[in-house]
């Protein structure tokens, strides 16, 4: 069985089952270089373990860089045929690549980045990042949008393998009873029959939530409530904005929602909205909340800055809408249509369930297997 050294920041509730599936197919050991302190990760989520061989390595931070001094020694001593590394880790990525080259082992990069980031740091070190893109023996990507981007950066088509970014559909498709939905509504003081426009995730600037609040405030009718679930530095400004827009009584801020509780939110919502925007530091690589919402038959409105839209999961006017980022009018029009047009929400919800049924973690593992087979065959030649 092929031996894999898989270097990743940490195991999450999203990746743990994917890692377990990989461990059934390969002799894989995971080397985790973070304890979940990454800037984009809510500490409440924590980190996970699973039925796979792993170790979390101690380290420290130099600014935004996580340094794990034991990583190079562990990799040098490890017995592996192929090395797989996620794109993040300013220390871990070059170290892992270097060790793979010293040991003459194939190197596979896993990435969801689909645009050049524009911070001074990213611009300065982009030539090195592009070097990793072009010199990896294979690259596994979240979706077709990432593949298009990498090809534009000079990566040969045959080296890029699409592993559709997925969640554990069995969990997120769990049945939610009418009684559970009624309890949920009572907890958030939402009347029966009132439709729910949902955002669930981090309340941070990159999510473009002011555009959603402003779009919501322009909707005709009062039988709609906006739920902004999650925590982050934007909560207070969003509360102020809701008051300024005159919709504070129709906006709910339930705070952090644990993973097992999110399913009730999706099941009770009329539509889920992900209004992310592009910043110098961030462009939504995917947005797994889309996968989660689809499993409960909730249509999704996403901006064109969302990877799940650019990557083909959200299909405009089929299982949701794709609107230009930062465009309040377009977002409001999409919301108004899904609220007003008879039968539209039901049709899109059916299409959402049909689409997500084909978007599985098993498919992700199959793509990883194709990449591993590709690099091992090329090495043997």
GIGI-V335138 format. One record per run of one state. SS is the DSSP state (helix for helix, strand for strand, loop for the rest). FROM is the first residue (numbers start at 1). TO is the last residue. If there is no record, write none. Layout:
# GIGI-V335138
<<SS & FROM & TO> <SS & FROM & TO>>
This chain:
# GIGI-V335138
<<loop & 1 & 2> <strand & 3 & 8> <loop & 9 & 15> <helix & 16 & 25> <loop & 26 & 26> <strand & 27 & 32> <loop & 33 & 42> <helix & 43 & 45> <loop & 46 & 52> <strand & 53 & 56> <loop & 57 & 59> <strand & 60 & 62> <loop & 63 & 64> <strand & 65 & 67> <loop & 68 & 70> <helix & 71 & 77> <loop & 78 & 81> <strand & 82 & 86> <loop & 87 & 91> <helix & 92 & 102> <loop & 103 & 105> <strand & 106 & 111> <loop & 112 & 119> <helix & 120 & 135> <loop & 136 & 137> <strand & 138 & 141> <loop & 142 & 143> <helix & 144 & 152> <loop & 153 & 156> <helix & 157 & 159> <strand & 160 & 162> <loop & 163 & 168> <helix & 169 & 172> <loop & 173 & 177> <helix & 178 & 187> <loop & 188 & 194> <strand & 195 & 200> <loop & 201 & 204> <helix & 205 & 207> <loop & 208 & 208> <helix & 209 & 217> <loop & 218 & 223> <strand & 224 & 229> <loop & 230 & 234> <helix & 235 & 244> <loop & 245 & 247> <helix & 248 & 250> <strand & 251 & 255> <loop & 256 & 258> <helix & 259 & 268> <loop & 269 & 270> <strand & 271 & 274> <loop & 275 & 287> <helix & 288 & 295> <loop & 296 & 298> <strand & 299 & 303> <loop & 304 & 306> <helix & 307 & 310> <loop & 311 & 315> <strand & 316 & 316> <loop & 317 & 319> <strand & 320 & 323> <loop & 324 & 327> <helix & 328 & 340> <loop & 341 & 343> <helix & 344 & 356> <loop & 357 & 360> <helix & 361 & 380> <loop & 381 & 381>>
